[in-house]
Amino acid sequence: MEADEIRAVMEDPVARRLLASANPARLAYVARDGTPRVVPVGFSWNGAAIVIGTVPGSAKVAALQARPAVALTIDTSPPTWPPNVLLVRGTAEVSLVDGVFPEYVEGARKLTPAEEFPRWEAGVHALYDQMVRIDVTPTWARVHDFETRIPQAVEELARSKFGGS
């Protein structure tokens, strides 16, 4: 997918709403033992990358350093009808940073109840001397809103079953 196509998907109103939502992303990657993994993660979008923070000793750090290809999904949660989904494939860049970086706090703010956030933030700053920052740069992206955009396989099945273009 070309960069301008990816940018257009990521700027789509459905994608922007999902990127700003309190919904976690689900990060899929291949573990060091070759088996697939998927984990829910807090994230922030900086306009160029989906930014995730984690513990330096996390298993996903070594896995992503070895195989940086990842997939993410962010969807409407709790479920709404019709569902909205942002699918992203990309490359993860892993870096060790001192302290707690701002995008991690921003991503957590979306997930943490407002009344709990000050205590959560103080605890995180006390806990982490260093963190791992994961920047996922999209190489492919798609939105399914299940009104005007559906998975291609469903579209092809409907076309073959009911005709039309």
Secondary structure, DSSP 8 states (H G I E B T S, - for coil): --HHHHHHHHTSHHHHHHHHSS--EEEEEE-TTS-EEEEEE--EE-SS-EEEEE-TT-HHHHHHHH--EEEEEEE-SS--SS--EEEEEEEEEEEEEES--HHHHHHHHHHS-TTTHHHHHHHHHHH-SEEEEEEEEEEEEEEE-SSS---HHHHHHHHHHH---
